[in-house]
């Protein structure tokens, strides 16, 4: 299971769920003057850019993946900006060619003499930070269920779709576990849909990354998100160990009390699907 080849003729998809509730304006734990919504949007934009680079060949970006970004706060719906606004699943080549804008950023690069110098680069932005209203997580997951049911009807043998939910609060529209269970029951011939969850916190305490049980989690909300999460497939477990993490066969795709570093790790491991052909 979770071994299907990913190719242009047999693509898979990623669905990113982004909490856009009012509390996402709060400062992220351990980070000076950085709002949770800003950190999450920046990390996701970087991940999308890296996916496009990973799939770029001489003839252009290959459509190994389709991508959806669904925001939930004042409204529930597609969160990509610019030319892709209101779109749900978008082929990666179209995503790569249609950011909402390019921002000038500065990064450190080698100067050829053992040092580093600042270099201005163009940074593509597809998703802007939003923080408003409540946390209608159940409605967002219901939309994901519909998107993936349609996808799997047309891609029966694909590597199972991966859903990554990034949130900082409890659902305000009912228990999300019911629809979460329904999503995890969806399957291709290669395995069930993977649903992973990341809790973004204002607390500076150490994150709990990919736990194997709920016993170490501090409250009912954390335990609910743990129960909502799929077990990491073997390939993702192996990659996480290579990154120095302590992982067991029972580890779930869940991070509690995430800081910026663990957000990046979560996105990287959660999208580490398979070799590409």
BELKAGI-V335639 format. One line per field, one symbol per residue. phi: phi as a letter, one per 40 degrees, with the letter a starting at -180 (. if undefined). A space follows every 10 residues. Layout:
phi->???
This chain:
phi->.fbcccacca cbbbbbbbcb cccccccccg bcfbcdcccc cccccccccc cccdbcbdch ccccbbbbbb caacbbidbc bgccdgcccb cdccdccbcc abbcbbbcbc cgbgbbbcbc bcbcbbbccb aagcbccccc ccccdcdccc cccbbcbcdd dbbbbbabac cbbhcccccc dcccccaccc icdcbbbbcc bccccccbbf cbacccccac cccccccccc cccdcccccc cccgccbbcc cbcabbgcbc cccccdcccc bccacbb
